[in-house]
Amino acid sequence: MDIQEGSRMEGKRASLRLSVLGSGSSGNAILLSSPRVNILIDAGFSCAEMVRRLSLFDISADDITALLISHEHQDHIRGAALFSRRYRIPLYLTAGTKDAWGVARARVYGFEIIEAGEDFSIGEINIHPFSLPHDAADPVGFLLSQNGVKVGIALDLGSPSRLVKERLSGADALILEANHDTEMLRQGPYPPSLKQRVASRLGHLSNEELASMLREVATPRLRFLLLAHISKVNNYPELALLSSRLALSSLSGVSPRVILAHQDRPTQLIEI
């Protein structure tokens, strides 16, 4: 299914729609929409590229209600300041992320401080930020919900903590990272220090770790699993896909559609 086909609405409008606009070490961004709200989660591409990718779904930058920031690494905030300023879009981020990024110097349009564990709402969408193990100042994942439909997002994630698994369990859709294959990372070209960082509890999730987590958090209500932040150097998309599908196949009553997110193009617009 191509992007335009995936974006057509048939019959009654879905509660939530989502697309990973792009994901990888060069940039990350996610679009989540309800009938009256369009939210971006991270803006790791240039402002112009963000606008271009949104236009593929006939959404303009002026239609964006808010921009959620998971953490301050460049592949998640590269275009955020200019996008916020140019289109007058407020940012939502933790105090630790604000300070580590230097939001005042970035001259964003405006921002709201959020706190892990404290719910807030943007329009009809409820948002629950939760802490992630990652080597950033105060990184968070997000559980977004409307009318009982839940979408869990946890990208840069070094290890699946008990809290993370509790927050993701029971979601209708999950966007999770399948960053690397353990053996490919071990034998790959990265210097030892970088290999250690990626594989650490504060680094990135391997295919094997994701598969193990899926066996705990996937429930019969899970309809979509989107695999994101796949390394071009230390993983193959086919390996990530196979590992996740095998994990899910061992669970009774769980048969979600598994979708690969790419660096250079958005996924289709998924209706939940």
C-alpha positions as a Markdown table, in Angstrom:
| # | Residue | x | y | z |
|---|---|---|---|---|
| 1 | Met | 0.0 | 0.0 | 0.0 |
| 2 | Asp | 1.5 | 3.4 | -1.0 |
| 3 | Ile | 1.3 | 6.5 | 1.1 |
| 4 | Gln | -1.6 | 8.1 | -0.7 |
| 5 | Glu | -3.6 | 4.9 | -0.5 |
| 6 | Gly | -2.9 | 4.5 | 3.2 |
| 7 | Ser | -4.0 | 8.1 | 3.9 |
| 8 | Arg | -7.5 | 7.8 | 2.3 |
| 9 | Met | -10.2 | 7.7 | 4.9 |
| 10 | Glu | -13.1 | 5.2 | 4.3 |
| 11 | Gly | -16.3 | 5.5 | 6.1 |
| 12 | Lys | -16.2 | 6.8 | 9.7 |
| 13 | Arg | -13.0 | 8.5 | 10.6 |
| 14 | Ala | -10.7 | 6.5 | 12.8 |
| 15 | Ser | -9.9 | 7.5 | 16.4 |
| 16 | Leu | -6.2 | 7.8 | 15.7 |
| 17 | Arg | -4.0 | 7.8 | 12.7 |
| 18 | Leu | -0.2 | 7.5 | 12.7 |
| 19 | Ser | 2.9 | 7.4 | 10.5 |
| 20 | Val | 6.6 | 7.2 | 11.3 |
| 21 | Leu | 7.7 | 10.0 | 9.0 |
| 22 | Gly | 11.2 | 8.6 | 9.1 |
| 23 | Ser | 13.5 | 6.9 | 11.6 |
| 24 | Gly | 17.2 | 6.1 | 12.0 |
| 25 | Ser | 20.4 | 7.7 | 13.1 |
| 26 | Ser | 20.0 | 10.6 | 10.7 |
| 27 | Gly | 16.5 | 11.7 | 11.8 |
| 28 | Asn | 13.4 | 10.6 | 13.6 |
| 29 | Ala | 9.8 | 12.0 | 13.5 |
| 30 | Ile | 6.3 | 10.5 | 14.1 |
| 31 | Leu | 2.9 | 11.9 | 13.2 |
| 32 | Leu | -0.1 | 11.1 | 15.3 |
| 33 | Ser | -3.5 | 12.5 | 14.4 |
| 34 | Ser | -7.1 | 12.5 | 15.7 |
| 35 | Pro | -10.1 | 14.2 | 14.1 |
| 36 | Arg | -9.1 | 17.6 | 15.6 |
| 37 | Val | -5.4 | 17.4 | 16.5 |
| 38 | Asn | -2.2 | 16.7 | 14.7 |
| 39 | Ile | 0.8 | 16.0 | 16.9 |
| 40 | Leu | 4.5 | 15.5 | 16.0 |
| 41 | Ile | 6.7 | 13.4 | 18.2 |
| 42 | Asp | 10.3 | 14.6 | 17.6 |
| 43 | Ala | 11.5 | 16.6 | 14.6 |
| 44 | Gly | 14.9 | 15.1 | 13.6 |
| 45 | Phe | 14.8 | 16.3 | 10.0 |
| 46 | Ser | 15.3 | 19.7 | 8.6 |
| 47 | Cys | 12.3 | 22.0 | 8.7 |
| 48 | Ala | 11.9 | 21.8 | 4.9 |
| 49 | Glu | 12.0 | 18.0 | 5.0 |
| 50 | Met | 9.4 | 17.9 | 7.7 |
| 51 | Val | 7.1 | 20.0 | 5.6 |
| 52 | Arg | 7.7 | 17.9 | 2.6 |
| 53 | Arg | 7.0 | 14.6 | 4.4 |
| 54 | Leu | 3.8 | 16.0 | 6.0 |
| 55 | Ser | 2.6 | 17.1 | 2.6 |
| 56 | Leu | 2.6 | 13.5 | 1.4 |
| 57 | Phe | -0.5 | 13.1 | 3.6 |
| 58 | Asp | -2.0 | 16.4 | 2.6 |
| 59 | Ile | -1.1 | 17.9 | 6.0 |
| 60 | Ser | 0.5 | 21.3 | 6.1 |
| 61 | Ala | 2.8 | 22.5 | 8.9 |
| 62 | Asp | 0.1 | 25.0 | 9.9 |
| 63 | Asp | -2.1 | 22.0 | 10.8 |
| 64 | Ile | 0.3 | 20.8 | 13.5 |
| 65 | Thr | -1.0 | 21.4 | 17.0 |
| 66 | Ala | 2.0 | 20.5 | 19.1 |
| 67 | Leu | 5.5 | 19.0 | 19.0 |
| 68 | Leu | 6.5 | 16.5 | 21.6 |
| 69 | Ile | 10.3 | 16.0 | 22.2 |
| 70 | Ser | 11.5 | 12.7 | 23.6 |
| 71 | His | 15.1 | 13.9 | 24.3 |
| 72 | Glu | 17.8 | 16.3 | 23.1 |
| 73 | His | 19.9 | 14.2 | 20.7 |
| 74 | Gln | 20.2 | 15.8 | 17.3 |
| 75 | Asp | 18.5 | 13.1 | 15.3 |
| 76 | His | 15.3 | 13.9 | 17.3 |
| 77 | Ile | 15.5 | 17.8 | 17.4 |
| 78 | Arg | 17.4 | 18.8 | 14.3 |
| 79 | Gly | 14.5 | 20.8 | 12.8 |
| 80 | Ala | 12.4 | 21.3 | 15.9 |
| 81 | Ala | 13.4 | 24.9 | 16.7 |
| 82 | Leu | 12.9 | 26.4 | 13.3 |
| 83 | Phe | 9.7 | 24.4 | 12.7 |
| 84 | Ser | 8.3 | 25.6 | 16.0 |
| 85 | Arg | 9.3 | 29.2 | 15.4 |
| 86 | Arg | 8.2 | 29.4 | 11.7 |
| 87 | Tyr | 4.8 | 27.8 | 12.2 |
| 88 | Arg | 4.1 | 29.0 | 15.8 |
| 89 | Ile | 4.0 | 25.5 | 17.3 |
| 90 | Pro | 4.6 | 24.9 | 21.0 |
| 91 | Leu | 7.1 | 22.3 | 22.2 |
| 92 | Tyr | 6.4 | 19.9 | 25.1 |
| 93 | Leu | 9.5 | 18.5 | 26.8 |
| 94 | Thr | 11.0 | 17.7 | 30.2 |
| 95 | Ala | 13.0 | 20.2 | 32.2 |
| 96 | Gly | 16.1 | 18.0 | 31.8 |
| 97 | Thr | 15.7 | 18.0 | 28.0 |
| 98 | Lys | 15.1 | 21.7 | 27.9 |
| 99 | Asp | 18.3 | 22.5 | 29.8 |
| 100 | Ala | 20.4 | 20.0 | 27.9 |
| 101 | Trp | 19.2 | 21.3 | 24.6 |
| 102 | Gly | 19.3 | 25.0 | 25.5 |
| 103 | Val | 15.8 | 25.9 | 24.4 |
| 104 | Ala | 16.3 | 29.6 | 25.2 |
| 105 | Arg | 19.2 | 29.8 | 22.8 |
| 106 | Ala | 17.3 | 27.8 | 20.2 |
| 107 | Arg | 14.6 | 30.5 | 20.1 |
| 108 | Val | 11.5 | 28.2 | 19.9 |
| 109 | Tyr | 8.0 | 29.7 | 19.6 |
| 110 | Gly | 7.1 | 28.5 | 23.0 |
| 111 | Phe | 7.3 | 25.5 | 25.3 |
| 112 | Glu | 5.6 | 23.6 | 28.1 |
| 113 | Ile | 7.5 | 21.6 | 30.7 |
| 114 | Ile | 6.2 | 18.0 | 31.1 |
| 115 | Glu | 7.2 | 15.5 | 33.7 |
| 116 | Ala | 7.5 | 11.7 | 33.5 |
| 117 | Gly | 4.5 | 10.1 | 35.1 |
| 118 | Glu | 2.3 | 13.2 | 34.9 |
| 119 | Asp | -0.5 | 13.0 | 32.3 |
| 120 | Phe | -1.5 | 16.0 | 30.2 |
| 121 | Ser | -3.8 | 16.5 | 27.2 |
| 122 | Ile | -3.6 | 18.1 | 23.8 |
| 123 | Gly | -7.1 | 18.5 | 22.5 |
| 124 | Glu | -8.8 | 15.2 | 22.8 |
| 125 | Ile | -5.6 | 13.2 | 23.1 |
| 126 | Asn | -4.3 | 12.2 | 26.5 |
| 127 | Ile | -0.5 | 11.8 | 26.8 |
| 128 | His | 1.4 | 9.9 | 29.5 |
| 129 | Pro | 5.2 | 10.5 | 29.3 |
| 130 | Phe | 7.3 | 7.8 | 31.0 |
| 131 | Ser | 11.1 | 7.6 | 31.7 |
| 132 | Leu | 13.3 | 5.7 | 29.3 |
| 133 | Pro | 16.8 | 4.2 | 30.0 |
| 134 | His | 19.0 | 6.1 | 27.5 |
| 135 | Asp | 22.1 | 8.3 | 27.7 |
| 136 | Ala | 20.3 | 11.6 | 27.5 |
| 137 | Ala | 19.4 | 14.1 | 30.2 |
| 138 | Asp | 15.8 | 13.2 | 30.9 |
| 139 | Pro | 14.4 | 11.0 | 28.0 |
| 140 | Val | 10.8 | 9.9 | 27.9 |
| 141 | Gly | 8.6 | 7.7 | 25.9 |
| 142 | Phe | 4.9 | 8.4 | 25.3 |
| 143 | Leu | 1.6 | 6.6 | 25.7 |
| 144 | Leu | -1.0 | 8.5 | 23.7 |
| 145 | Ser | -4.7 | 7.6 | 24.0 |
| 146 | Gln | -8.1 | 8.7 | 22.8 |
| 147 | Asn | -11.5 | 6.9 | 23.3 |
| 148 | Gly | -9.7 | 3.9 | 24.7 |
| 149 | Val | -7.3 | 3.5 | 21.7 |
| 150 | Lys | -3.7 | 3.5 | 22.9 |
| 151 | Val | -0.4 | 4.1 | 21.1 |
| 152 | Gly | 2.9 | 3.4 | 22.8 |
| 153 | Ile | 6.2 | 5.0 | 21.6 |
| 154 | Ala | 9.6 | 4.1 | 22.9 |
| 155 | Leu | 12.5 | 4.8 | 20.5 |
| 156 | Asp | 16.0 | 5.3 | 21.9 |
| 157 | Leu | 15.8 | 2.7 | 24.6 |
| 158 | Gly | 18.8 | 1.0 | 26.1 |
| 159 | Ser | 16.9 | -1.7 | 28.1 |
| 160 | Pro | 13.3 | -2.7 | 28.6 |
| 161 | Ser | 12.8 | -1.6 | 32.2 |
| 162 | Arg | 9.9 | -2.8 | 34.3 |
| 163 | Leu | 8.3 | 0.6 | 34.0 |
| 164 | Val | 8.6 | 0.7 | 30.3 |
| 165 | Lys | 7.0 | -2.7 | 30.0 |
| 166 | Glu | 4.2 | -1.7 | 32.3 |
| 167 | Arg | 3.4 | 1.4 | 30.2 |
| 168 | Leu | 3.6 | -0.3 | 26.8 |
| 169 | Ser | 1.5 | -3.4 | 27.8 |
| 170 | Gly | -2.0 | -3.4 | 26.4 |
| 171 | Ala | -1.4 | -0.9 | 23.6 |
| 172 | Asp | -3.3 | -1.1 | 20.2 |
| 173 | Ala | -0.2 | 0.1 | 18.4 |
| 174 | Leu | 3.5 | 0.2 | 19.3 |
| 175 | Ile | 6.4 | 2.1 | 17.8 |
| 176 | Leu | 9.6 | 0.5 | 19.1 |
| 177 | Glu | 13.2 | 0.5 | 18.1 |
| 178 | Ala | 14.9 | -2.6 | 16.7 |
| 179 | Asn | 18.3 | -0.9 | 16.5 |
| 180 | His | 20.9 | -3.7 | 16.1 |
| 181 | Asp | 21.7 | -7.3 | 15.8 |
| 182 | Thr | 24.0 | -8.3 | 18.6 |
| 183 | Glu | 26.4 | -10.3 | 16.5 |
| 184 | Met | 26.5 | -7.7 | 13.7 |
| 185 | Leu | 27.3 | -5.0 | 16.3 |
| 186 | Arg | 30.1 | -7.1 | 17.9 |
| 187 | Gln | 31.8 | -7.8 | 14.5 |
| 188 | Gly | 31.0 | -4.5 | 12.9 |
| 189 | Pro | 33.2 | -1.4 | 12.1 |
| 190 | Tyr | 32.3 | 0.7 | 15.1 |
| 191 | Pro | 35.1 | 1.5 | 17.5 |
| 192 | Pro | 35.0 | -0.4 | 20.9 |
| 193 | Ser | 33.8 | 2.6 | 22.8 |
| 194 | Leu | 30.8 | 3.1 | 20.5 |
| 195 | Lys | 29.9 | -0.6 | 20.5 |
| 196 | Gln | 29.9 | -0.5 | 24.3 |
| 197 | Arg | 27.6 | 2.6 | 24.3 |
| 198 | Val | 25.1 | 1.1 | 21.8 |
| 199 | Ala | 25.0 | -2.2 | 23.7 |
| 200 | Ser | 24.8 | -0.7 | 27.2 |
| 201 | Arg | 21.7 | -0.3 | 29.4 |
| 202 | Leu | 21.5 | 3.3 | 28.3 |
| 203 | Gly | 22.2 | 2.7 | 24.6 |
| 204 | His | 19.9 | 1.1 | 22.1 |
| 205 | Leu | 17.7 | -2.0 | 21.9 |
| 206 | Ser | 18.8 | -5.1 | 20.0 |
| 207 | Asn | 16.5 | -7.3 | 18.0 |
| 208 | Glu | 16.8 | -10.0 | 20.7 |
| 209 | Glu | 15.9 | -7.6 | 23.5 |
| 210 | Leu | 12.9 | -6.3 | 21.6 |
| 211 | Ala | 11.7 | -9.8 | 20.9 |
| 212 | Ser | 12.0 | -10.6 | 24.6 |
| 213 | Met | 10.1 | -7.5 | 25.6 |
| 214 | Leu | 7.3 | -8.2 | 23.0 |
| 215 | Arg | 6.7 | -11.5 | 24.7 |
| 216 | Glu | 5.8 | -9.6 | 27.8 |
| 217 | Val | 3.9 | -6.5 | 26.5 |
| 218 | Ala | 2.0 | -7.8 | 23.5 |
| 219 | Thr | -1.6 | -8.6 | 24.2 |
| 220 | Pro | -4.5 | -9.7 | 21.9 |
| 221 | Arg | -5.5 | -6.1 | 21.4 |
| 222 | Leu | -2.2 | -5.2 | 19.7 |
| 223 | Arg | -3.0 | -4.5 | 16.0 |
| 224 | Phe | 0.2 | -2.8 | 14.7 |
| 225 | Leu | 3.9 | -3.0 | 15.6 |
| 226 | Leu | 6.2 | -0.5 | 13.8 |
| 227 | Leu | 9.9 | -1.2 | 14.0 |
| 228 | Ala | 12.0 | 2.0 | 14.1 |
| 229 | His | 15.5 | 3.3 | 14.5 |
| 230 | Ile | 17.0 | 0.3 | 12.6 |
| 231 | Ser | 20.8 | 0.7 | 12.2 |
| 232 | Lys | 22.1 | 0.7 | 8.6 |
| 233 | Val | 25.4 | -0.6 | 9.8 |
| 234 | Asn | 24.6 | -3.1 | 12.5 |
| 235 | Asn | 21.3 | -4.6 | 11.4 |
| 236 | Tyr | 19.2 | -5.8 | 8.5 |
| 237 | Pro | 15.5 | -4.9 | 8.3 |
| 238 | Glu | 14.8 | -8.6 | 7.5 |
| 239 | Leu | 16.5 | -9.7 | 10.8 |
| 240 | Ala | 14.5 | -7.2 | 12.8 |
| 241 | Leu | 11.2 | -8.2 | 11.1 |
| 242 | Leu | 11.9 | -12.0 | 11.5 |
| 243 | Ser | 12.9 | -11.6 | 15.2 |
| 244 | Ser | 9.7 | -9.7 | 16.1 |
| 245 | Arg | 7.4 | -11.9 | 14.1 |
| 246 | Leu | 8.8 | -15.0 | 15.7 |
| 247 | Ala | 8.3 | -13.5 | 19.2 |
| 248 | Leu | 4.7 | -12.6 | 18.4 |
| 249 | Ser | 4.0 | -16.0 | 16.8 |
| 250 | Ser | 4.6 | -17.6 | 20.2 |
| 251 | Leu | 1.8 | -15.7 | 21.8 |
| 252 | Ser | -1.7 | -17.0 | 21.7 |
| 253 | Gly | -4.2 | -14.7 | 20.1 |
| 254 | Val | -1.6 | -12.0 | 19.1 |
| 255 | Ser | -1.3 | -11.4 | 15.4 |
| 256 | Pro | -0.5 | -7.7 | 14.8 |
| 257 | Arg | 0.7 | -6.3 | 11.5 |
| 258 | Val | 4.4 | -5.7 | 11.7 |
| 259 | Ile | 5.7 | -2.7 | 9.7 |
| 260 | Leu | 9.2 | -1.5 | 9.0 |
| 261 | Ala | 10.0 | 2.2 | 9.4 |
| 262 | His | 12.6 | 3.7 | 7.0 |
| 263 | Gln | 15.0 | 6.6 | 7.2 |
| 264 | Asp | 14.3 | 8.0 | 3.8 |
| 265 | Arg | 10.5 | 7.9 | 3.6 |
| 266 | Pro | 7.4 | 7.7 | 5.8 |
| 267 | Thr | 5.3 | 4.6 | 6.5 |
| 268 | Gln | 1.8 | 4.6 | 5.3 |
| 269 | Leu | -0.8 | 6.4 | 7.4 |
| 270 | Ile | -2.2 | 3.8 | 9.7 |
| 271 | Glu | -5.8 | 4.0 | 11.0 |
| 272 | Ile | -6.6 | 2.6 | 14.4 |
